[in-house]
């Protein structure tokens, strides 16, 4: 009875946290604004696919801009049948969050009350689930389906029932479709089934089925002139291109940004060591889930990302709590008070870095997006709704307008992605090849204006700078300052006039500079 009451109170507190967080943003923006511009990228592609049958950041051409095809498809379905509503990501994430809470509640139900309370709270508040809902991205769905994949892998390894393998297969495909990082874990599950369990056919079937979302999306992308992998993975992923030193530096950066996971990773390694067996086969069987998660975590550390509102590694935190639930039970029930104290003390790191920091920063991030991306979108909607625009932060401006877009970062423009593919998210602002491409492309295709971060790429010399917007207390945007350029010589005076007129309606704490020269 007490446990059920606590579960209901936890749901109530979680709901209250969501309402308060949304209210904080509405208080300054008049509506809810996502704290990441990437949410609007999903919405833009979903809108164009649902309404114009074009899988692209704009309705004019294909672009492989999303790294979560299933989430974008899900949004497109709701837009198609229920209307173009910018808050579908929150609605869907709340539904997924409810099922995730129910799922972990059932998983933790065998624990003692103290362990149950701690594990449930860690998942909800240190993931943190409220942030993953409010950023409007795919991470809640990804976490839910990958957790269920691992849960049914464990059950199948214990009872070898066909229904549990079928559920493993289903959730593995879904988890990969929502984020490709799931393949890190599916790979080791397949290896375990093949080499340890000798389930050769099931191992191959699981591997092939899990790859289908990647293969199908990759074939469609190649047919449309893009890469096999989404542009975001090509441009942001950590590969060996660029040399061993660059690879190591990026891994160390990942480790630093993923510091909040360190206590749980250490606990997992201790737990595996404690469960050592005399024979290798017995060791692998008794620690199969722990080893799969540890090795999957390692691949994420090496080849994926950490950070940006702690979203990339949020699912890893949940998986670590899941696999450590029995270890947590053992520590809390231990008679060694020092051990319990040390354990709780170490948990202060994720509580501070993941829970407290996100309470503080996610509203600030929404304020940044409102002051910068939403203002750019409103400006373009009013004056340049169907114009040709050069930009390098593209979500909101693509979703709220009908512009034609040249993306100098490369997420929405494959030609630029091919130029920048070895940059790994770094910026060579004097890149002569890229500057020349932007110059030739904008000239040949009669582009009108540019709204860009100058610290990402210096614009060609023929672009005429006419103004700047600078936001305060930047936390999440690519830069505090956005520069406006006239590309057509005869557009400069008109752009200046529009900037002056729009300045009146902008947030008062955005610094506006306009050139009259």
N, C-alpha and C positions, 0 to 999 in steps of 0.2 A: 504494500500500500504506500509506504513512504517513497519507494523508488518510483512508482507511477506518478505520485504527486510531484516529485522532483523533476521528472521528465516533462510534465506539463508546465511546471514553472520555468524550466529551461526554454521550452518553446515560446512561452510568453515573453521572457526576457529577450530572447533572440528577436522576436517580432518587434518588441519595443525599441530595440537597438536599431533595427532597419527603419522604423518610422521616424525616430529622432534624427538619424543620419540624413534621411531624405528631407526632413523638415529644415535642417541646417542649411542645405543647399537651396531649397526653395526660398528661404528667407532673403537671399541676396540675388538669386537668378530669376525668381518668379516661376520656375519649373525645375524639375530635376535634370541635372547635367552629369553625364558619366565622367568619372575621374580619369579616364583614358580615351584618347582620340580613337584608339583601335576599335572600340565598341561601335563607333560610327562607320568604320570600314566594313564590319560584318553587316550592319544595317544597309549600307549603300549597295553592296553586292546582292544582298537578299532582295532589296527593293527592285533592283534592275532585273534580276532573274525572274521575280514574281510578276512584274508589270510589263517588262519589255523583252523577256526571254533572252537576256544577255547576261552571262556570268562575268561581270566586270565592275570595277570601281565606278565607271560611268556607263551610261546606257548605249554608248557608241561602239565599244569594242571589248573583246575578251581580255581579262587580266587575271592572272593567278595570284591574287593578293591575299586571300585567306589561307591560314594554316589549319583551319578547322572546318573542313567541307561539310560535315554532318550538322554542325551548329548553324552554319550559314543556310543550309538546306532547310533546317527546322524553322528558322526565322522566315525564310522565303515562303514556306507553306502557310504560316500564320498570316503573313502579309497578303498572300494570294486570296485566302478564304475569309479573313476577318478584317483586312484593311491595313494600310501603311501607318503603323502606330509605333512611335519611337521607343516606347517602353516595353515592347515585347521581350527584350532580353531580361529585364527585371522580373516580369511575370513568369517567364519560363524558368529562370534561375530559382525563384522562390519555390516553384513546384519541385525542381530537382533537389533543392536544399531540404525540403520536407522529407523526401524519400531517402536522402543521405542520412538525415538524423534518425529516421526510423531504422534504417539499415544498421548503423553503428549501435543504436540502442539494442537491437536484437543480437548483434555480435558480442556486446559487452554484458549481456544479461546473466551470463554464468559467473561473472566476477562477484566478489564481495562488494558490499555497499561502498566502502571507501575507494576501492579500485575502479568501480563502475563510475562513481561521481567524477573522479579525476580524469579518467580516459574520455568520458563524454565531454567534459569541459575543455580538455585539451583540443579535441577535434573541432568543437564549435568556435572556441575563442582564440585558439592559436593557429588554426588553419590560415587566417581567420575566415570563417564562413560568411560573416556579414559583409566583409570586403569583397569576397569572391562573387556574392550576389550583386552587389552594388556597382561593380566595375562593368557589368553587362557583357562579360566574355563567357567562354565555353568551359571554364575550369571546374565548375560545380558538376556538370555532366560528366566531364572526363574523370574526375575523382570518383564519382559514384560508380561508373561502369568499370573502371580499372579495379576498384576495391572489390566489386562483385566478381570480376574475373579471377582475382587472386583467392577470394573466398571459395569459389567453386573449384578452383585448381586444388586447393587443400582438401576439400571434401572428396574430390575424385581420386586424389592420391591415397586417400584412406579407405574408400569403399569401392572404387572402380565401377560405380553405377553409370549406365549410359546417360541417364537424365542429367547427372551432374556434369558430364563431359559436354552435353548439348548446351547446357547453360553457360559453361566456360566458353564454348565456341561463340555463342551469341554475344556475350558481354565483351569478349576480346575484340570482336569485329567492331562493336559499337565504340569501345574505348579508343581504338586506333582511329576510327573515323572522326572522333572529336579532338584527339591530339595524337600526333605521330609518335610522341615519346613513349606511348604505351608499348611500342614494339621493343623497347629495351627490355621490358619484363616478359613479354610474350616469347621473345627469343630464348630466354633462359628456361621458361616453362617447357618449350618445345625440346630444348636440349635435355632437360631432366626426363621428360617422357620417353625420349628416344634412347638415351644412353643408360639411364638408371632403371626405368620401368620397362624398357624394351617394348613400348607401345609405338611401334614404328609408323603404322598407318595413321593413328590418331595424332601423333606428333606432326607428321607431314600435313595432314588435313588442317590442323590448327594453324600451322605456319602459313599455308597457302591462303586459307580463308581470312586470316588477319591481315595479310598483305593486299587483299582485294581492294579495299578503299584507296590505298596508296597507288596501286597499279592502275585502277580505272581512272582516278583523278589525274594521274601522271600521263596516261595515254591521251586523255582529252586535252590536257595542257600542251603536250607536244604537237598535237594536231592543230592547235591554235597558235603555234609559233613560240610557245613558252618553254620553260624548263620542265623536267619531269616532276621535280619538287616545287612546292609553292615558293614564290619570290622571297617571302619573309624568312624561310629556312635557308635559302641560298645566301641571303644578305646578312643574316644575323647568326646563323649557326656556327659552331666552333669546329672547323675541319682542319686538316693538316696543311691546307694550302697556306702559303706564307712562311713556311719553315717551322722547325721544331721549337725555336725560341718563342715565336709568336703564339704557337699552340699552347706552350707551357704558361705563358703570361696570361692567356685567356682562361686557362683552367684555374690558375691561382686567383684570378679575378672572380671566377665563379665561386671558388671556395670562400673568399671573403664575403661575397654577397649572400652566400648560403650559410653563414656562421650560425644562424638561429637553429639550424638542424643538427649542429655538432653534438649536443648532449645526447640526442636520441640515437645518432649514428654510433657514438661510443657505447651506449647501452646495448645496442644491437650486437656489436662485435663482442662485448663481454658475454652476452647471452649465448651467442654461438659457441664461444670458447667453453662456457660452462657445460654445454651439451655435447661435448666431444665424445666420440665413440671409438672403440678399438679398431674397427674396420671402416674403410672409406665408404663402402656401400651403406652401412648402418648410419654413419655420420651424415651422409647426404639425405637419406630418407627421414631421419629425425629432425633435420634442419632445412628441409626443402624450401619451405616458404621464406624462412629467414635469409637463406642464401640467395634466392631469386630476388628478393627485395634489395639486399645489399649490393648485388651485382648490377641490378637495374639502376639503383641510385648512382653507382659508379659510372655507368655509361652516360647517365644524365649529366653528371659533373663534367665529364670529358667532352661531350658533344652538344649539349643543349645550353640553356640559359638559366640564370637565377636573377631575381630582383624585379624591378618595376611593380611597385605595390605588392611585393612578395608573391606575385601570382604564379610565376613559372614553377616554383617549388612547392606550392600549396598542397598539391596532391601527395607529394613525398612525405610531408608531415603527417598526413592522415594514414598513409600506409605504414609509417614507422610506429605510430601509436597502435595501430591494429596488430602488427606483428610482435609488439612488445607488451601486449596486454597482460600476458601471464607473468612476465618478468616484473612488471609494475605491481601486480598482485603479490608476488613473492617479496618484493622490497617493503611494501606497505605492511605486510603481515610479519615482517621480520622483527625479532626482539632487539635488534641493534639500532638504537636511537640515532647514533651517528650516521649510519647508512641512510636512514630515512631523511635525516636533516640534509645530508649532502645531495641526495636525489632531488629533494624539493628546491634546494638552492640552485642546482644546475638548471632546473626548469624555469628559473627566473629569466634566463637569457631569451628563450623564445617568447615568454610572456611580454618582456619589454620590447623586443625587436619586432614581434609580429602582432601582438594584441594592442599594447599601449600606443605604439608608433602609428598603427593604422587608424586607431581612433582619432589620433591627432592629425594625421596627414591626408586621409582620403577626402575630407571636406576641403582642405586647402587645394588638393589636386583638382577637384571639381571647380573650384574658384579659378584656378589657372586656366582650365579648359574653357570656362565661360568667358573669361576676359580675353582670351586669345582666339581659340579655334571657333567658338560660337560667334564671336564678333566678326571674324573673317567670313564665316558662312553667311551671316546676315548682310554684311556689306556686299558680297558677291550676289546674293539673292536679289538685292535691291537694284544694283546697278549693272551687273555683268552676268545675269542668270544663265544665259546661253552663249557666253563668250568663251574664247580660248585662253586658258590660264596656265601659267607655269607656277608650280608650288612644290613644296617638299614635306608638308604634313597634311595629309589628304582626306582624313576620315569625315569630319563634319562638313567641310566645304563640298565634298562629293555627295554626301547624303542629302543635304538641304538645298542643293541647287541642281541645275542641269548643265553645268559647264563641261566643256571639253578640256582635258587635263593632260599636262606634261609634268610628270612626277620626277623631280631631279634626285630623289632618294632611290627610286627604282621599284618600289612596291607595286605601283600602278602602271609602270611603263617598262616593258620588257627590254627594249633597246638599252635603256639606262641600267637596268639590272645586269645586263651582260657586261657593261663597262665596269660596274662597281662590285662584281661578284666576289672578288678577292679582298675586299676592304674589311669584311667582318664587322660592319657597323661603324667602322672608323671613318673619319672624314678627311680626305685630301682636298682642301678647299681650293687649291690651285690646280686641280686635275685638268691638264690641258685638253685631253681627249674628251672628257665630259663637258667642259666649257664649250669646246668647239661644236660638240653634238647639240647642246642646248641652243647655241647660236644659230646653227644651220637649220635645225628642226623648227624652231620658233619663227625663223625668217621665211622658210619655204612654205610653212603652213599658216602664215599670217596670224600669229598669236597676238593677243591684245596687251595683257598685263602679267606681272609676276608678283606673288606674295610668298616670300621665302625667308628662311633663316640664313643670314650672310655667313654665319660661322659653320654652315654645312657645305656651302659652295659659293665662291665669288661668281657673281653673274657676269655674263659677257659685257664687253665695254660699250656695246651699242644700247644696252638697257639703261634707261634714264631713271635714276632714283628720285622719287617724289615724296616719300614720307616714311615714317617709322612709328610703330606702336610698341611700347615697352610696358610689360606687366610687372607688378611687385611680387616679391616673395615667391619667385618661381621654384617649384618643386618637381613638377612632372613634365612640363613642356620641353621641347627640344632646345629651346633657348628663350630668354626673356624678351627678346626683341625680334619683331617681324618687320621686314623692309618691303616697301611697295615700289615697283618699277613699272614705268611705261615702256612697252616694247615697240609699239608703233609710234613714230615721231609725232603724229598728229593726235595721239591719245593723251599726251602729257597734261595739257591744260584741263581736259575733261576729268582726268583722274584726280588732279589737285582739287578741282571743284567738288567732286564727289566725296573726297576725304574730308574736306572742310564741312560739308553738309552733314556727313554721317557722324562727325565728332560730337555733335550735340547729344546724340542718343547713346553714346558709349558710357560704360562704367567710369565713374569719376576718378578712380585710382589707376586708370590706364593712362600713361603719359603718351601724348600724341605730338609728333613733330611733322610739319608739312613744309616742303620746299616750295618757294615761289619763283625759283630761278628757272 
